[in-house]
Amino acid sequence: MDIQTENEMLWALKKLTVEEEGFCQPGGEYLYESLTNAYLTQKLSDTDKSDEYEAWLLALETTDGFDEVLYDVTQKVEQILYLMQCRDAYYEVPA
């Protein structure tokens, strides 16, 4: 994603209505529930059996507030995906 698109997405995120945020909430919750500490650890350490993997897993499991932050991040991801779909629909030319 280029800088202009990133800036447009960040601006549009600030302008989401309460209804749009509510529309995005179930998708964000699905994303949140699909993530596990083991999955994140594998992605962050780029391996599944190593000291680094074990270190990431233990850190994620014992970090206070991590679940709340992860929930907020997945909600924001869903909102960005929603805005991207809206933008794509806006630029589509009827056949």
C-alpha positions in Angstrom: 0.0 0.0 0.0 1.5 3.4 -1.0 1.7 6.4 1.3 -1.3 8.2 -0.3 -3.5 5.2 0.1 -2.4 4.7 3.7 -3.2 8.3 4.5 -6.6 8.0 2.8 -7.4 4.9 4.9 -6.3 6.6 8.1 -8.4 9.6 7.3 -11.4 7.5 6.4 -11.0 5.5 9.7 -11.5 8.7 11.6 -14.7 9.4 9.7 -16.4 6.0 10.2 -19.9 6.4 11.6 -21.2 4.4 14.6 -23.3 2.3 12.2 -20.3 1.5 10.1 -18.2 0.5 13.2 -21.1 -1.7 14.3 -21.3 -3.3 10.9 -17.6 -4.1 11.1 -17.6 -5.5 14.6 -18.7 -9.1 13.9 -16.0 -9.4 11.2 -13.4 -8.1 13.7 -14.6 -10.5 16.3 -14.2 -13.4 13.9 -10.7 -12.3 13.1 -9.9 -12.0 16.8 -11.2 -15.5 17.5 -9.3 -17.0 14.6 -6.0 -15.9 16.0 -4.3 -18.0 18.6 -1.1 -17.4 20.5 0.5 -20.4 18.8 -0.5 -19.0 15.4 0.9 -15.5 16.2 4.0 -17.0 17.6 4.7 -19.0 14.5 4.2 -15.9 12.3 6.4 -13.7 14.5 9.2 -16.2 14.9 8.8 -17.7 11.4 9.2 -21.2 12.8 7.3 -23.7 14.8 9.9 -25.5 16.9 12.7 -23.4 18.4 13.7 -21.4 21.4 12.5 -18.2 19.7 9.1 -19.8 19.2 8.9 -20.8 22.8 10.0 -17.3 23.9 7.4 -15.6 21.7 4.7 -17.9 23.0 5.5 -17.4 26.6 5.7 -13.6 26.2 2.3 -13.5 24.4 0.7 -15.6 27.1 2.0 -13.6 30.0 1.7 -10.0 28.6 -1.0 -8.2 30.5 -3.5 -6.5 28.2 -2.3 -8.3 25.1 -5.8 -9.7 24.4 -7.4 -6.3 24.6 -4.9 -4.8 22.3 -5.2 -7.7 19.9 -9.0 -7.3 19.9 -8.6 -3.6 19.1 -6.2 -4.4 16.2 -8.6 -7.0 14.7 -11.4 -4.5 14.9 -9.3 -1.9 13.1 -8.3 -4.5 10.4 -11.9 -5.2 9.7 -12.7 -1.5 9.4 -9.8 -1.0 7.0 -11.0 -3.9 4.9 -14.5 -2.4 4.9 -13.1 0.9 3.7 -11.1 -0.8 1.0 -14.2 -2.6 -0.3 -16.1 0.7 -0.3 -13.3 2.4 -2.2 -13.1 -0.5 -4.7 -16.9 -0.4 -5.2 -16.7 3.4 -5.8 -14.1 3.0 -8.5 -15.8 0.1 -10.3 -17.3 1.1 -13.6 -20.6 -0.4 -14.6 -20.4 -2.7 -17.6 
